[in-house]
Amino acid sequence: MIAFFYSIDELHETLCKNPRTLELIKGLTHALHGFARQTKLTHAEWAATIDFLTRAGKISTPARNEFVLLSDTLGLSVLIDELEHPKPEGCTEGCEPGPFFIAEPPIIKSGGSLSAPGTTGERMWFSGSVRDTEGSGIPDARVNVWQADGDGLYDVQYSDPNVANDRGCIPTEHDGTFNYRGILPTAYPIPSDGPVGDLLKMLGRHPHRSSHLHFHITAPGYDSLTSALYPSHSPFLGTDPVFATRKSLICELVEEKDPKKWKEMGFENSELQGVSRIWVWKFDFVLPTVKQVEDLKKSIQA
């Protein structure tokens, strides 16, 4: 068996001219063979795995990648983010972006609304800031926000996916602060009608994601942050299928029932029909510089 490994490695080392490709393939080959030996993998189980991957490829579309979903539900996506973007102490933790990220959403001025009139869901006011590790605000940081509405659907899942709703890019003010009006997100299930859904059932796991807000924050000279925040009252916090609900990202929300305060938040009369409360959500993001992250990577590798 050891000689067999040497034979594979020798072949690749002789023919492959790209050092990184060689490193990846050698690592993958050793891990796969080690897994097969450790578990005493049978031919029937191997065939079932090939069929699983084949079905994942067939069900995938430009709007739904079953392999990404598999990576998410096995915790690999979160691990890759940790390896690519290690966080110095005190910085906001990251997580996977999910399948509905759009790089260039509409620009919305701080204080504006992310939600179109008539959007289903309870009203919410989000107030936050983007700061460096010394506590200073980062001006003109780009805060890309996107979320599901009160029905658990993203704008791209509706009949006209080109109409942006519950998403936008908010530049921070000179002191690093920003705020916006929107809809409280609700929990929703990931696609479970394919092979990943079958796997979750076999493992006794559910497909329901905790309600959350997505953020992708960039600023010149700083390491970009992709993360998500979760209200503490959301269901499924401890069993989220993509392993993204880290404790530091769970937030306590406050109910505001004073209509005068609603006006101070910028809500218009058309947004307040039938409203008895507004959820107030606050969070301060902390970004490291690119150099801080590079230095941390070097110290980890040393």
C-alpha positions in Angstrom: 0.0 0.0 0.0 2.8 2.4 0.8 4.6 1.5 -2.4 1.3 2.2 -4.2 1.3 5.7 -2.7 4.8 6.3 -3.8 3.9 5.2 -7.3 1.0 7.8 -7.5 3.1 10.5 -6.0 6.1 9.8 -8.3 3.8 9.9 -11.3 2.4 13.3 -10.4 5.7 14.7 -9.3 7.2 13.7 -12.7 4.4 15.2 -14.8 2.8 18.1 -12.9 4.6 21.4 -13.3 2.5 23.5 -11.0 3.7 23.2 -7.4 0.4 24.2 -5.8 -1.6 21.8 -8.0 0.7 19.0 -7.0 0.4 19.9 -3.3 -3.4 19.9 -3.6 -3.7 16.6 -5.5 -1.2 14.8 -3.3 -3.1 15.9 -0.2 -6.5 15.0 -1.7 -5.2 11.6 -2.8 -3.7 10.7 0.5 -6.9 11.9 2.4 -9.2 9.9 0.1 -7.2 6.7 0.4 -6.8 7.2 4.1 -10.6 7.7 4.4 -11.3 4.5 2.4 -8.9 2.4 4.5 -10.1 3.9 7.8 -13.8 3.2 7.1 -13.2 0.0 5.1 -15.3 1.6 2.3 -17.2 -1.0 0.3 -17.7 -1.0 -3.5 -21.5 -0.4 -2.9 -20.8 2.6 -0.7 -18.3 3.9 -3.3 -21.0 3.6 -6.0 -23.6 5.3 -3.8 -21.2 8.2 -3.4 -20.6 8.5 -7.1 -24.3 8.5 -7.7 -24.7 11.2 -5.0 -22.2 13.4 -6.7 -23.8 12.8 -10.1 -27.2 13.8 -8.8 -25.7 16.9 -7.2 -24.3 17.9 -10.6 -27.6 17.3 -12.5 -29.7 19.3 -10.0 -27.3 22.3 -10.0 -28.3 25.4 -11.9 -26.8 28.9 -12.2 -29.1 29.9 -9.3 -28.5 26.8 -7.2 -25.2 25.0 -6.8 -25.7 21.7 -4.9 -22.0 21.3 -4.4 -21.7 24.7 -2.6 -24.7 23.6 -0.5 -22.9 20.3 0.3 -19.8 22.3 1.3 -21.9 24.5 3.5 -23.7 21.7 5.3 -20.4 19.8 6.0 -18.9 22.9 7.5 -16.2 23.2 4.8 -17.3 26.7 3.6 -16.9 28.1 7.1 -13.5 26.5 7.5 -12.3 27.9 4.2 -13.3 31.4 5.4 -11.4 30.9 8.6 -8.3 29.9 6.8 -8.5 32.6 4.1 -9.5 35.4 6.5 -8.2 34.7 10.0 -9.4 37.3 12.5 -7.1 39.1 15.0 -8.6 39.2 18.5 -11.5 41.6 18.7 -12.4 41.5 15.0 -15.9 40.5 13.8 -16.1 36.8 12.8 -17.0 35.9 9.3 -19.1 33.2 7.7 -20.2 31.9 4.3 -22.1 34.4 2.0 -24.8 32.0 0.9 -26.0 31.7 -2.7 -27.7 35.1 -3.1 -24.8 37.5 -2.9 -24.7 40.2 -5.6 -21.5 42.2 -5.9 -23.0 45.5 -7.1 -26.4 46.1 -5.5 -28.1 49.6 -5.6 -26.3 52.3 -3.6 -28.5 53.4 -0.7 -27.6 56.4 1.4 -27.3 55.9 5.2 -30.8 56.3 6.7 -32.6 55.0 3.7 -34.8 52.0 3.2 -33.7 48.6 1.9 -37.2 47.4 1.5 -39.7 48.2 -1.3 -43.2 49.3 -0.3 -45.5 46.3 0.5 -42.6 44.0 1.4 -43.9 41.3 3.8 -42.5 41.3 7.3 -42.1 43.3 10.5 -40.4 46.7 10.4 -36.8 46.9 11.6 -34.3 49.7 12.1 -30.6 48.7 11.9 -27.9 51.0 13.3 -24.2 50.0 13.1 -20.7 51.1 12.6 -17.5 49.9 10.9 -14.4 50.4 13.0 -10.7 49.4 13.0 -9.0 47.5 15.8 -8.2 50.7 17.6 -11.9 51.7 17.7 -11.8 54.5 15.1 -14.6 54.7 12.6 -13.8 53.8 9.0 -15.4 56.4 6.7 -16.9 55.4 3.3 -16.7 51.7 4.0 -19.0 49.9 1.6 -21.6 47.9 3.6 -23.4 45.4 1.2 -26.5 44.1 2.9 -28.9 41.4 1.7 -31.6 39.3 3.4 -34.8 37.2 3.0 -38.1 39.0 3.5 -40.9 38.0 5.9 -41.8 35.1 3.7 -38.3 33.7 3.8 -37.5 34.6 0.2 -34.8 36.6 -1.4 -35.5 39.1 -4.2 -33.8 36.9 -6.8 -36.2 34.1 -6.0 -39.2 36.0 -7.2 -40.6 36.1 -10.8 -38.5 39.2 -11.7 -35.1 38.6 -10.2 -33.7 41.8 -11.6 -35.8 44.0 -9.2 -33.6 44.6 -6.1 -35.4 44.4 -2.7 -34.1 43.9 0.8 -30.6 44.5 -0.4 -28.3 47.5 -1.0 -24.8 49.0 -0.5 -24.6 51.6 2.2 -21.5 53.8 2.4 -20.6 54.6 6.0 -20.6 58.2 7.2 -17.4 60.2 8.1 -17.4 58.6 11.6 -17.9 55.0 10.3 -21.6 54.8 11.3 -24.6 53.8 9.1 -28.2 52.9 9.6 -31.1 51.8 7.4 -34.8 50.9 7.6 -35.9 47.4 6.6 -37.7 44.2 7.3 -36.9 41.8 10.1 -35.7 38.6 8.4 -37.3 35.3 9.1 -36.1 31.7 9.1 -36.3 29.7 6.0 -35.2 26.2 4.7 -32.3 25.6 2.4 -33.1 23.5 -0.7 -33.8 20.0 0.5 -35.3 18.3 -2.6 -31.9 17.1 -3.8 -29.1 14.8 -2.6 -28.0 17.3 0.1 -31.5 17.2 1.5 -31.4 13.4 1.5 -28.1 13.5 3.3 -29.5 15.8 6.0 -32.4 13.4 6.5 -30.0 10.4 6.8 -28.1 12.4 9.5 -31.3 13.4 11.4 -30.7 17.0 10.6 -33.2 19.7 9.5 -32.8 22.1 6.6 -33.9 25.3 8.4 -31.6 28.3 8.6 -31.9 30.7 11.5 -33.2 34.2 10.5 -30.3 36.4 9.6 -28.9 39.5 7.8 -26.0 39.1 5.4 -23.1 41.6 5.2 -20.1 42.1 3.0 -18.0 45.0 4.0 -15.0 46.5 2.2 -12.8 49.5 2.7 -9.4 50.4 1.2 -6.5 48.9 3.2 -8.7 46.6 5.2 -9.4 42.9 4.9 -12.9 42.4 3.5 -15.5 40.9 5.8 -18.3 38.5 4.8 -20.5 37.8 7.8 -24.1 37.4 9.0 -26.0 38.5 12.2 -28.7 36.6 14.0 -31.4 37.8 16.3 -31.3 36.0 19.7 -35.0 35.0 19.4 -34.5 33.2 16.1 -35.3 29.5 16.0 -32.7 26.9 15.0 -29.7 28.9 16.4 -28.0 25.8 17.7 -28.8 23.5 14.8 -28.3 25.8 11.8 -27.5 23.5 8.8 -24.5 25.5 7.6 -22.8 26.0 11.0 -22.7 29.8 10.7 -24.5 30.9 13.9 -21.4 31.8 16.0 -22.1 33.3 19.5 -20.4 36.6 18.7 -22.8 37.1 15.8 -26.0 36.6 17.8 -27.7 39.9 18.8 -30.2 41.0 21.3 -32.9 43.1 19.6 -35.1 45.7 21.3 -38.8 46.4 20.6 -39.6 50.1 20.1 -43.3 50.9 20.6 -43.1 54.7 20.7 -44.3 56.2 17.4 -42.3 59.4 18.0 -39.1 57.3 18.0 -40.2 55.7 14.7 -40.3 59.1 13.1 -36.8 59.9 14.4 -35.6 56.7 12.8 -36.9 58.0 9.4 -39.9 55.8 8.9 -42.6 57.3 6.7 -46.3 57.1 7.3 -46.7 54.6 4.4 -44.3 52.3 6.1 -46.2 52.3 9.4 -49.7 51.2 8.5 -50.7 48.5 11.0 -47.4 48.7 12.8 -47.4 48.2 16.6 -43.6 47.9 17.1 -40.3 48.3 15.3 -37.4 46.0 16.0 -34.2 47.9 16.8 -31.0 46.1 15.9 -27.5 47.5 16.6 -24.1 46.1 15.9 -20.5 47.4 15.5 -18.3 45.7 13.0 -14.5 45.6 13.5 -12.2 45.1 10.5 -8.5 44.3 10.6 -6.1 45.8 8.0 -4.8 43.7 5.2 -1.3 43.8 6.9 -2.7 42.6 10.2 -4.3 39.6 8.5 -1.1 38.8 6.5 1.0 39.0 9.7 -1.5 36.7 11.5 -1.3 34.2 8.6 2.5 34.2 8.8 2.4 33.6 12.6 0.0 30.7 12.1 2.1 29.1 9.4 5.4 29.5 11.4 
